Amino acid sequence: MANDGGRRSIREGLLIGPLDDLAQVHLCGSVCKTCGETSLGVSEICPNCGGVDLARKALADEGTLWTYTVVRHKPPGNYHGPDPFKPFGLGLVELPDGLRVMAPIEADIDSLAIGMPLRIRPYVLRTEDAGREVVAFAYRAA
Amino acid sequence: MSDVYILGAGIHPFGRFDKSYEAIGSEAAGDALRDAGVAWRDIQAAYLSRMYLPATSGARILRRLGGTDIPIVDIEAACASGGAALRQAVLAIRSGEVDLALVCGVEKMPRGFMDPSMIYAPWQIELGMSMNPSYWSMRAMRHMHEFGTTELQIAKVAYKNHRNSVHNPNAMYRKPFSIEEILASPMVCDPIRLLEICAPNDGAAAVVVASEKKARELGAREIRIAAVSHTIARYSADFRCPADSMSATANNPGPTEVTAHQAFAQAGMSPTDIDCFEVQDTDAFCEVEIYEELGLCPLGEAGRLIDEGATEIGGRFPVNMSGGLISKGEPVGASHLGQVVELVSQLRGQSGPRQVEGARVGLAHVLGAGGNCAVTILQA
């Protein structure tokens, strides 16, 4: 098991690599050996064809902005962004692996443009009561 | 397949009321029964569509009409709940077991953005990916990029629907807004603005449906259900909440296209056979996209359709004569049946200033979370 340095991924199976060294952390994908589709995170069953022969892989760290929006109001529920709220970019990042991943885009909201090159940034979002750090991800201009 | 008819329709206005969901729902159901001229004790099965109400809401609501031992089932399929419920009633009748059924959609929802825990995983909520309008907006942004659709064209849809709502006593907002006012309203998620999105609220709508035999017996074969179809989006065919990613290689047709195709096949019709449409306008762009997916125009040309005024009352394809969800609000479980009630009124020629002249065939469409989509076609 990779050294997690007392950290956990915000969603189980979303990240691959040692969580105590964020420079080596990537998004995790599952490649279906039956249909060839790559899906986000660790899967036991291909969400496209239902195949059960899947391989894990580290997804590319760089991609391009396929579409985006600017969230202008604080999202409802247990949102963990800056306080006071600051409007932020949210987009679908197209990766060369053949999928588009939804993620916060850490860039000046006025600079957002479809096609802009982006690079993943894993980061510690918060510390849980037990002292364990929660690792999330976002993208910023490459 | 045997024919199924709508004998009567009832609606409780959509809005915000200091009133229980049981009261709102039972009023709409009672109105539908009276409109049909049918007694509650003659109904053999009932289907209640809702998303945000507690367990056994159907029984809690409909018991107010009198004691009964019929099966009452709650049905949930996000924004398509009403279509899913109507489909169950139609199937029950076609099975031959039931001749008369009641379908009722009810919702009572808090003001503001919907409770994200109903739809999203906790990690999506923490990262701010849990606002429904952000999904719609990303689709709009991409459409604008690929096809040159403009913010003005999107605003024109909201303008049309707000203006139509003035004549609908069952709508929550009945105020016309100018294009300038719409484009000056606050941005919610770029490029979608406050006057271009619908609000969750309270409301109910109901219909009484019958087998051909029963409808004939009652001399009530005025409105036939020509089709009712419900599907969920195929793999990666639709980017809608709570998706966290999508395929860049799969090329499946979207849920509206698939569901409408099924409905047109059932009805033996094509888009040009439809006289009036009520479609999902959770936001103004959603309606734009649906024009293309229903086949009212080729992909990428919806903006031109709007500029031509084709979807106005009096146009080639009148859409959302009721004012749409943008002005009615979206009580999720009730929205599709609300559309069906509007179509019944249109096909009966009872819609007053928002009447589509000579309407004989109407189509209702809903689309929401998980790519749940329902299409109903009614024929007079």
Contacts between the chains, C-beta under 8 A, distances in Angstrom:
chain1	res1	chain2	res2	distance
A	10	B	123	4.5
A	10	B	126	6.6
A	10	B	127	7.2
A	11	B	121	6.9
A	11	B	123	4.3
A	14	B	123	7.7
A	36	B	249	8.0
A	37	B	235	8.0
A	37	B	247	6.2
A	37	B	249	7.0
A	37	B	250	6.9
A	38	B	247	8.0
A	39	B	245	7.2
A	39	B	247	7.7
A	40	B	244	6.2
A	40	B	245	4.1
A	47	B	235	6.2
A	47	B	236	7.9
A	48	B	235	4.6
A	48	B	236	7.3
A	48	B	247	7.2
A	48	B	250	6.5
A	66	B	142	7.0
A	66	B	248	7.8
A	67	B	138	4.6
A	67	B	139	7.3
A	67	B	141	4.8
A	67	B	142	3.9
A	67	B	145	7.1
A	68	B	138	6.4
A	68	B	141	6.1
A	69	B	133	8.0
A	69	B	134	5.1
A	69	B	137	3.7
A	69	B	138	5.1
A	69	B	141	6.1
A	69	B	189	4.3
A	69	B	190	5.2
A	69	B	191	7.9
A	69	B	192	7.8
A	70	B	187	7.3
A	70	B	189	6.6
A	70	B	190	4.4
A	71	B	128	6.0
A	71	B	131	6.0
A	71	B	134	5.6
A	71	B	189	5.7
A	72	B	186	7.2
A	72	B	187	5.1
A	72	B	188	5.9
A	72	B	189	6.4
A	72	B	190	7.4
A	73	B	113	7.8
A	73	B	131	7.6
A	73	B	188	6.5
A	75	B	113	7.4
A	75	B	116	7.2
A	75	B	125	7.2
A	75	B	128	4.6
A	75	B	129	7.8
A	75	B	130	5.3
A	75	B	131	4.7
A	76	B	112	7.0
A	76	B	113	4.2
A	76	B	114	7.4
A	76	B	115	7.0
A	76	B	116	5.3
A	76	B	130	6.8
A	76	B	131	7.0
A	77	B	115	7.2
A	77	B	116	4.2
A	77	B	117	6.1
A	77	B	120	7.8
A	77	B	125	4.5
A	77	B	130	6.0
A	78	B	122	7.0
A	78	B	125	5.2
A	78	B	126	6.0
A	79	B	125	6.5
A	79	B	126	6.7
A	79	B	128	5.2
A	79	B	130	7.5
A	80	B	126	4.3
A	80	B	127	7.1
A	80	B	128	7.9
A	81	B	127	8.0
A	81	B	128	5.4
A	88	B	128	6.6
A	90	B	128	6.8
A	90	B	129	6.6
A	90	B	134	5.3
A	90	B	138	7.4
A	90	B	189	7.8
A	91	B	138	7.0
A	92	B	138	6.2
A	92	B	239	7.2
A	92	B	245	7.8
A	92	B	246	6.9
A	94	B	248	5.6
A	95	B	248	7.7
A	98	B	247	6.8
A	98	B	248	5.0
A	98	B	249	4.6
A	99	B	245	5.5
A	99	B	246	6.8
A	99	B	247	5.7
A	99	B	248	5.5
A	99	B	249	7.9
A	100	B	245	6.1
A	100	B	246	5.1
A	100	B	247	7.7
A	100	B	248	5.4
A	101	B	244	7.3
A	101	B	245	4.7
A	102	B	129	5.8
A	102	B	243	7.2
A	102	B	244	5.4
A	102	B	245	6.1
A	103	B	127	7.8
A	104	B	127	6.0
A	104	B	128	6.2
A	104	B	129	7.7
A	114	B	141	7.2
A	114	B	142	7.4
A	114	B	145	4.9
A	125	B	126	6.8
A	125	B	127	7.8
A	136	B	123	7.6
A	136	B	126	7.3
A	136	B	127	6.0
A	138	B	127	7.9
